[in-house]
Amino acid sequence: MCKKHPHRHPLQCIVPPYMMRKLLESNENNAIALKTYAQNLVLDEQIRSRRQVFGSIGDLEKKALAPESFSETPEPKPSREVYSAQNEQKLPGILLRREDESAPDDKDVNAVFDAAGYTFDFYYALFGRNSIDNQGMKIIQTVHYGQDYANAFWNGSQMVYGDGDGMVFNTFTADIDVIGHELTHGVIQFEANLVYQGQSGALNESLADVFGIMIKQRTLNEDVQTSDWLIGENILIGDKYAIRSMKEPGTAYVNHPELGTDPQQGHMDNYNDAPYDNGGVHLNSGIPNRAFYLAAYEAGGFAWEKVGQVWYKAMTNKTLVPENASFLQFKEATLQESVNLFGTGSQVTTAIENAWKEVGLDVVV
C-alpha cells in the first residue's frame, strides 16, 4: 500500500539550496548568470517531484522500478552502465560504457564509471553489501545532463550529473566523495529510509557525506590525519573552496565572490531549522558530520576500520534508527553499536562519546 509523505524523498542534490539562493542574490544584475541559476532551480523542482513520487511507494513497488539486478555469482561484482544525456534532460540517455567494454573518449563517463566501482568495492569489501540495494542492483549513471546544470543527484533509481556552469561550478564528476555521497543516498533509501526533513533529514545528508568521504579516503589510502575532510573540493571552482568541510563546518568557502561564506553549523548551539532547506537538512548536517570527524580522528588509523564500522551498523539498524530519527537517537545507536563491536570503555566507544559531547549532544535536546 502506498504511503504518502511530503518529505520522504525530495531531491537530494550535492549542492544545497542555500548556495543557489546566494547565487541568485549575487547575480541580480547579471542577466546571463541569473538565467542559468534560475533554470537550475526550475529543473531541480521538476526532478524533486519524481523523487517524492518514488518515495511515497512501498518496498515492493520500489524493487519493481529499480534497475534490474545482475545474476548472483559466488563473488558479486558491480554491474555498471554510464549514459550521456547529451546536454538534454532525457534519462538515461545514450549508453556509452558498461562492464567489460573499453573506455570511451569521455573523461566524465570514465570518472563516474570508476567511482561507482570504488563505491561498490567499499561497501562489499567492508560490509559484505552487494550494491546499492544489497541485492546486486545495477548502477546506472547519466552524465552531461541539461545545459550548464550545476548539480548532481540520486533520483531514486539512478545517478545524474551536470557539467556545471563553468563560472562557479566545475563538472560534477570531479570528486569521488560527491559520487560516493549521492550513491549512498541510494543505500540510505533501501536501509534507514530517513525522512528528509529536520534532524532525520540532516542525518540523511550527513550519512551520505560520512560514507562519501570514507570512499574517497579508502580509494586514496588516506588515514584520518592525512585526509582533508572536504566534500566537493574540485567541483567548486577555486583552490581554496569546497562545498562542505566535515572537520570545520562553516569553513568550506570563506568570502567567496559569489557565494559569500559557508553557513553550515557544527554545534547544537547554532542549530538552524531553515524552512528553505527542509528544516536545515544541509545546514545542520554539519553537526553529525563534525561528530564523525572528531570520533574518527580520536580513534585514529583509517576511518572505515573503526568508527566507520559503527556508523554503518547504526545506519542499517532500523530498530535503533527509525525513519524520523533525531540526532539524539542516532547518537545512542552509535554508542550501542560501538559497545557491541568494540566494548564498553574501549578507545572507539570513548572517542564516540567525546565527539557527540563536543558538538553539544551530551544532553537531551
N, C-alpha and C positions, 0 to 999 in steps of 0.2 A: 504494500500500500504506500502511495506517495505521501511524503511529509513535507509540507511547505514551511520554509524558514527563510526570511528575507536576508539573513546574514550568514547562511550556511557556506556558500562558496561564491562570494563576489570576486571580481577579478583580482588575482594575486600577482601583481606585477613587481618586478625588482625595483623600479623607480616609484617611490611613494608619491601620493597626491600632493603633499606639501611642496615637493620640488617643482611639479608642474604649475601649481598655483603661483609660486615665486617667479617662474619664468614668464608667465603671463603678465604679472605686475611689472617685471623688468623690461618688457618689450612692448609697452603700450604705444610707443611712438615708432616702432619698427614693424611696418606692415608685413614684410615677408616672414620674419620670425614669429610674429603674433599669429599669422595664419597657420604656420607649421605646428605650433603648440596647441592652438585651438582644435585643429584637425586631429591631433593626437588624443586630446581629451574626448572628442566625439567618438573616435574609434575605440577608445578604452571603454566607454559606456556601452557601445554595441557588443563588445566582447563580454562585458560584465553580465549582460542579460543571459548569455549562453551558460556562463558559469553558474548562475543562480538556478537555471532550469536543471542542469546536471546535478547540482547539489540537493535538489528537492526530491529526487527519486530514491528508491530503495536500493539495497545492495545487489539484488538480482538484476535489476534494470541496469545498474552501473556496469556490472560484469558483462551484460549483453552488448552494451555500447562501447566497451573498452576495445582497443586494438587486439586482434587475436593473439593468443599465446602460442609460442612455438612448442613443438613436441618435447616432452621431458626426455632427458638423457641422463646417464649416470653422473655427468658433470655439467650442470647447467651453464650455458654460455649466453651472452647477450644476443638479442635479435634487434638490429638497428636499421632504420630507414631514414634517410635525410632527403627532404624535398626542397625545392625553391618555389616561392610564391611569385617570383619574377616581378617583385615590387607591386603586385596586386594584393587583393585581400581574399584570395581563394585558398582554401585548405583542403588537402595537404599541399597541393601544387604539383610540380613536375618532379618525379623521382630522379635523384642524381647519384645516390650512393646507398648500398646496402651491404650486408655481410658478404665477405669473400669476393668483393669487387675492388678493382684498383681505384685509387684516389683520383677524383676529377681535379681540374684546374680551377678550384674554387676554395680559397682558404677558409671561408666561413663554414662551408659544408664539412670540410675535414676537421675543423676545430670542434664543432659540436658532435661529430661522429666519435672523435677520440675522447672527448669529455664524458659522453654517455658511457663509453667503455670504462673509463676510470670510475664513474659513479656506480655502475653495475658491479665492478670488481670490489669496490669499497664495501658495499652492502653485503655481497655474497661472502667475501673472504673473512670479514669481521663478524658478521651476524647470521650468516647462512641464509640471507634473504635472496630469493630468486626474482629479481627485477622489481619494478615499482609496486606491483600488487602481490608479490611473493608467490605468484603463480606463473611466472615466465612471460609476463606481459611484453609485447613488442614495444620498443621505444621508438616512437615516431617524432621527428623534429622537422620544422619548416624554417628556413632562413629567407632573408630578403623579403620580409613581409611588409607590405604597404610602402608608401612614399615617405621617406625620411622619418619612419616610425621610430620613436625614441623609447622603446621599452622591450621587455621580454616577459613571457608569461606561460604558465601551465593552464590550459583551458579545460581541464577535466579528463582529457584523453591523449593530449599530445603537447609538445613544446613548440613555441613560436618565438622567433627573434626578429627584431627590426634592425635596420642598418644604422640607426642613429641619424641625427640631423647634421652631423659634421661641424656643428658650431659649439655645442656644449657636450654632446654625447657621441662617442665613437660607436662602432658596431657592437651589438650586444652579445656577440660570440667571443669576445676578447678575454673573458675571465672564467676559469674553471669553477671558481666558487659561485659565480652567478648561475651557471648552468646546473651545478650541483644543488644550489638553493631552490631553483624552480622545479627540478625533478623531485626534490624532497617534498615539495608541496603535494606531489602525487602520492608519495609514501604516506604522508600525514592523512591524506584523503582516504586511503584504504586502511588506516590504523586509528589514530585518535579522532580523526574527523572533527577537529576543533572548530567550534562556531567562530566565524570571522567577525567578531565584534568584541570590543573591550579587552579584558585581560586574556580570555581564551584566544582571541584573535591575535593579540600581541605574542602569546606563546606560539601560535601557528607561525608567525613571521620569524620569531626567534629560533625555533627549531630548524626552520629552513636555513637560516644563517649559520647555526651551530654545525649542521651536517655539511653545508656548503663549504665552510672554512676547513673542516676536517678532511673533506675530499681533496681540496687543494693542498693541504698540508701533507697528506699521505702521498699524493702524486709527486710532490716536490721533495719528499722526505724531510720535511721541516718539523722540528720539535716545538714545544711551547715557547721557547726562548727565541728561536730564530724566525718564527712566523711574524708577519706584520699585523695580523689580525684585522686586515682591511677587506671589505667586501666591495667589489667593483672598482678596483684601483685603475684598471685600464679602460674602463667604459667612460668614466667622466674625464673628459679631455683636460690634460694638465698634470704634471708630475706630482704636484702636492695635493691632489684632490682624489677622493674616493666617495662611494655612495654611503657607506657606513663604516664606523670603527667599532669593533667589539671590545677592544681594550679600553678606549676612552670615548664612549658615545658623546656626540656633540662636537667632535673634532675632525670628522671625516673631510670636511671642507670648511675653511675659515676665510671670510672676506672674499668669497668667490664673486667675480664681477657680475654674474647673472643671478646666482643662487643665494648670495649672502653667506650666512653661517649656518652650519648643520644644527637643527633644533632638537635632535634626539636627546632623550633623557637617559640617565644612568643610575638614578636613585629614586626611591619611592617618594622622597620629599618633593620631587619635581614632577610627579605623575600628572599627565595631561590627557584628559578624555575628549580630545578634539573631535567634534561631530563630523568634520570633513574627512577624517581619517578613520572612520568606523569606530570611533571611541578611542582613537590613539593607537591603533594596531602597529603602525610603523614607528611612531614617536616613542611609545613605551616598551617596544621590543628590546630597546637598548638596556633595559633593567635586567631581564634574564640573560641577555647576551653578555653583559659585563659579569654577571654571577658565574656563567660558564667559564669565561676567560680567567677570572680570579681563581676558581677552583682548579682548573686545568693547570694554571701556572704554578700554584702552590703544590699540586701533586707531582708536577714535573714530568719529564720524558715526552712521549708522544701523546697528544690529547686523546686519540682514539683508543689507546690501550687501557686507560683508567676511567677518567670522568666521562669520556665518550660512551663507554660501555654502560655506565649508569644512566645517561640521558636516553640512550636507545631503549633500555629496559623500561624506563618511565614512559616514554612516548608510546610504547606499544602495550602498556598496561591499562586497559580500558576501565578496570575496576578502580584504580587509584587516580586515573586521569580521565574524568568524564568529558563529554563534548563541550561543556561550558566551564571547564576547569579554570580556577583562579590561580594567580601566582602562588598563593599560599598552598593550595592543593598540589601544585606541581612541585613546589619545594619539598613538601612532605613525601611525595612519591620518590623524588631523587634520594632523599635520606633513607627511606626504607629499602630502596633497591640497592643503595650503596652498602647498607648493613648486610643485605642478602649476599652481595658479591664479595665484599672485602672485610666485613665485620665491624662491629661497634668499636669506636675508638681508633679505627685504622687511619692511616695517613689520608686516604681518599675521603673517607667519611668526614674527618675533621676539616679537610680542605673545603668540602661542600658546605658544611655548617658555617664556616667562617665566611665563605663567599656570599651566601644568602644574607647573613647578618650585615656584611659590608654594604649591600645595596638597599638595606632598610627592611628586609623581610625577616627580622628577628622577632616581630610581634604580629599579632593578627591585624590585618588591615582591611 
